[in-house]
Amino acid sequence: MSIGVTVAVVVVFALGVLGLARAEAAREENGTGSTVGLTQAGLCFVACAAVVAYGIYLIVPQFH
């Protein structure tokens, strides 16, 4: 189970990096940033942070 979750988090993080790359490419091409790319990156990074926070919650007994 943990290997599957780890792979999923890495894939979601990679999609966030891809979103940042798309926003940067759009900014270089047009002079403005890509809202879709930045939104994609933001959502992916928030999802990764939520998974990490939940994992810490499960590990640390004081949080229960």
N, CA and C atoms as an extended XYZ file, in Angstrom:
192
Properties=species:S:1:pos:R:3:atomname:S:1:resname:S:1:resid:I:1 pbc="F F F"
N         0.826       -1.188        0.000 N   MET     1
C         0.000        0.000        0.000 CA  MET     1
C         0.874        1.257        0.000 C   MET     1
N         1.920        1.258        0.814 N   SER     2
C         2.742        2.468        0.900 CA  SER     2
C         3.495        2.736       -0.401 C   SER     2
N         3.869        1.696       -1.115 N   ILE     3
C         4.553        1.902       -2.397 CA  ILE     3
C         3.600        2.549       -3.400 C   ILE     3
N         2.364        2.101       -3.408 N   GLY     4
C         1.375        2.683       -4.313 CA  GLY     4
C         1.108        4.144       -4.019 C   GLY     4
N         0.994        4.478       -2.738 N   VAL     5
C         0.762        5.876       -2.356 CA  VAL     5
C         1.980        6.725       -2.701 C   VAL     5
N         3.168        6.181       -2.474 N   THR     6
C         4.392        6.912       -2.805 CA  THR     6
C         4.468        7.208       -4.294 C   THR     6
N         4.168        6.220       -5.106 N   VAL     7
C         4.181        6.422       -6.558 CA  VAL     7
C         3.131        7.460       -6.950 C   VAL     7
N         1.962        7.390       -6.348 N   ALA     8
C         0.907        8.355       -6.667 CA  ALA     8
C         1.330        9.779       -6.298 C   ALA     8
N         1.953        9.950       -5.138 N   VAL     9
C         2.393       11.285       -4.724 CA  VAL     9
C         3.474       11.809       -5.665 C   VAL     9
N         4.390       10.938       -6.073 N   VAL    10
C         5.438       11.359       -7.003 CA  VAL    10
C         4.831       11.769       -8.344 C   VAL    10
N         3.843       11.023       -8.815 N   VAL    11
C         3.193       11.361      -10.087 CA  VAL    11
C         2.469       12.703       -9.974 C   VAL    11
N         1.765       12.918       -8.880 N   VAL    12
C         1.052       14.186       -8.694 CA  VAL    12
C         2.046       15.345       -8.592 C   VAL    12
N         3.167       15.125       -7.882 N   PHE    13
C         4.188       16.166       -7.789 CA  PHE    13
C         4.771       16.463       -9.170 C   PHE    13
N         5.010       15.413       -9.960 N   ALA    14
C         5.539       15.610      -11.314 CA  ALA    14
C         4.549       16.398      -12.176 C   ALA    14
N         3.260       16.151      -12.000 N   LEU    15
C         2.259       16.930      -12.736 CA  LEU    15
C         2.293       18.404      -12.310 C   LEU    15
N         2.576       18.654      -11.040 N   GLY    16
C         2.728       20.031      -10.575 CA  GLY    16
C         3.919       20.715      -11.218 C   GLY    16
N         5.025       19.996      -11.306 N   VAL    17
C         6.213       20.550      -11.967 CA  VAL    17
C         5.921       20.799      -13.441 C   VAL    17
N         5.187       19.892      -14.070 N   LEU    18
C         4.790       20.081      -15.470 CA  LEU    18
C         3.938       21.341      -15.630 C   LEU    18
N         3.035       21.566      -14.685 N   GLY    19
C         2.224       22.789      -14.730 CA  GLY    19
C         3.067       24.047      -14.632 C   GLY    19
N         4.084       24.014      -13.757 N   LEU    20
C         4.989       25.165      -13.665 CA  LEU    20
C         5.774       25.365      -14.948 C   LEU    20
N         6.194       24.264      -15.560 N   ALA    21
C         6.924       24.359      -16.824 CA  ALA    21
C         6.042       24.938      -17.925 C   ALA    21
N         4.791       24.532      -17.943 N   ARG    22
C         3.866       25.077      -18.950 CA  ARG    22
C         3.644       26.570      -18.736 C   ARG    22
N         3.517       26.966      -17.479 N   ALA    23
C         3.316       28.391      -17.195 CA  ALA    23
C         4.546       29.193      -17.603 C   ALA    23
N         5.721       28.654      -17.335 N   GLU    24
C         6.963       29.351      -17.711 CA  GLU    24
C         7.098       29.438      -19.233 C   GLU    24
N         6.754       28.352      -19.931 N   ALA    25
C         6.836       28.362      -21.393 CA  ALA    25
C         5.850       29.369      -21.983 C   ALA    25
N         4.664       29.446      -21.419 N   ALA    26
C         3.676       30.410      -21.905 CA  ALA    26
C         4.132       31.834      -21.631 C   ALA    26
N         4.784       32.035      -20.493 N   ARG    27
C         5.265       33.383      -20.166 CA  ARG    27
C         6.383       33.807      -21.115 C   ARG    27
N         7.271       32.871      -21.456 N   GLU    28
C         8.351       33.191      -22.389 CA  GLU    28
C         7.819       33.437      -23.800 C   GLU    28
N         6.782       32.699      -24.171 N   GLU    29
C         6.231       32.813      -25.525 CA  GLU    29
C         5.373       34.060      -25.690 C   GLU    29
N         4.487       34.289      -24.730 N   ASN    30
C         3.519       35.380      -24.856 CA  ASN    30
C         3.851       36.585      -23.994 C   ASN    30
N         4.693       36.413      -23.014 N   GLY    31
C         4.958       37.494      -22.093 CA  GLY    31
C         4.039       37.482      -20.884 C   GLY    31
N         3.067       36.579      -20.869 N   THR    32
C         2.175       36.438      -19.718 CA  THR    32
C         2.186       34.989      -19.268 C   THR    32
N         1.876       34.755      -18.003 N   GLY    33
C         1.850       33.402      -17.456 CA  GLY    33
C         0.592       32.654      -17.836 C   GLY    33
N         0.666       31.354      -17.772 N   SER    34
C        -0.486       30.509      -18.056 CA  SER    34
C        -1.250       30.255      -16.763 C   SER    34
N        -2.485       30.694      -16.705 N   THR    35
C        -3.301       30.491      -15.521 CA  THR    35
C        -3.590       29.014      -15.314 C   THR    35
N        -3.802       28.277      -16.389 N   VAL    36
C        -4.087       26.848      -16.285 CA  VAL    36
C        -2.889       26.111      -15.695 C   VAL    36
N        -1.699       26.429      -16.150 N   GLY    37
C        -0.500       25.780      -15.646 CA  GLY    37
C        -0.259       26.083      -14.177 C   GLY    37
N        -0.455       27.330      -13.796 N   LEU    38
C        -0.274       27.699      -12.393 CA  LEU    38
C        -1.335       27.067      -11.504 C   LEU    38
N        -2.558       26.983      -11.996 N   THR    39
C        -3.625       26.333      -11.235 CA  THR    39
C        -3.335       24.853      -11.071 C   THR    39
N        -2.899       24.211      -12.146 N   GLN    40
C        -2.540       22.793      -12.091 CA  GLN    40
C        -1.432       22.571      -11.071 C   GLN    40
N        -0.411       23.393      -11.113 N   ALA    41
C         0.716       23.261      -10.186 CA  ALA    41
C         0.252       23.470       -8.747 C   ALA    41
N        -0.528       24.478       -8.529 N   GLY    42
C        -1.009       24.762       -7.177 CA  GLY    42
C        -1.833       23.628       -6.602 C   GLY    42
N        -2.753       23.107       -7.397 N   LEU    43
C        -3.590       22.000       -6.923 CA  LEU    43
C        -2.760       20.756       -6.638 C   LEU    43
N        -1.810       20.464       -7.501 N   CYS    44
C        -0.964       19.283       -7.301 CA  CYS    44
C        -0.113       19.421       -6.055 C   CYS    44
N         0.470       20.595       -5.839 N   PHE    45
C         1.320       20.794       -4.667 CA  PHE    45
C         0.500       20.783       -3.378 C   PHE    45
N        -0.703       21.305       -3.419 N   VAL    46
C        -1.577       21.259       -2.240 CA  VAL    46
C        -1.967       19.816       -1.937 C   VAL    46
N        -2.246       19.031       -2.978 N   ALA    47
C        -2.586       17.622       -2.770 CA  ALA    47
C        -1.410       16.867       -2.155 C   ALA    47
N        -0.210       17.127       -2.628 N   CYS    48
C         0.986       16.483       -2.063 CA  CYS    48
C         1.167       16.881       -0.602 C   CYS    48
N         0.998       18.140       -0.310 N   ALA    49
C         1.141       18.608        1.070 CA  ALA    49
C         0.092       17.975        1.978 C   ALA    49
N        -1.121       17.807        1.475 N   ALA    50
C        -2.183       17.183        2.265 CA  ALA    50
C        -1.850       15.721        2.568 C   ALA    50
N        -1.321       15.004        1.585 N   VAL    51
C        -0.958       13.603        1.799 CA  VAL    51
C         0.172       13.501        2.817 C   VAL    51
N         1.156       14.369        2.719 N   VAL    52
C         2.272       14.360        3.674 CA  VAL    52
C         1.769       14.712        5.073 C   VAL    52
N         0.913       15.699        5.186 N   ALA    53
C         0.370       16.084        6.490 CA  ALA    53
C        -0.446       14.941        7.093 C   ALA    53
N        -1.216       14.246        6.278 N   TYR    54
C        -1.994       13.111        6.776 CA  TYR    54
C        -1.077       11.988        7.239 C   TYR    54
N         0.005       11.746        6.517 N   GLY    55
C         0.971       10.733        6.929 CA  GLY    55
C         1.608       11.082        8.260 C   GLY    55
N         1.956       12.344        8.452 N   ILE    56
C         2.519       12.775        9.733 CA  ILE    56
C         1.483       12.628       10.841 C   ILE    56
N         0.233       12.951       10.537 N   TYR    57
C        -0.848       12.786       11.508 CA  TYR    57
C        -0.965       11.325       11.937 C   TYR    57
N        -0.843       10.411       10.999 N   LEU    58
C        -0.944        8.993       11.334 CA  LEU    58
C         0.246        8.493       12.145 C   LEU    58
N         1.410        9.080       11.923 N   ILE    59
C         2.625        8.601       12.587 CA  ILE    59
C         2.760        9.152       14.003 C   ILE    59
N         2.467       10.418       14.194 N   VAL    60
C         2.684       11.070       15.496 CA  VAL    60
C         1.474       10.842       16.396 C   VAL    60
N         1.655       10.137       17.514 N   PRO    61
C         0.497        9.798       18.354 CA  PRO    61
C        -0.113       10.994       19.096 C   PRO    61
N         0.627       12.088       19.305 N   GLN    62
C         0.066       13.235       20.009 CA  GLN    62
C        -1.058       13.913       19.225 C   GLN    62
N        -1.100       13.688       17.920 N   PHE    63
C        -2.127       14.325       17.095 CA  PHE    63
C        -3.473       13.611       17.154 C   PHE    63
N        -3.513       12.438       17.737 N   HIS    64
C        -4.772       11.675       17.761 CA  HIS    64
C        -5.624       12.077       18.915 C   HIS    64
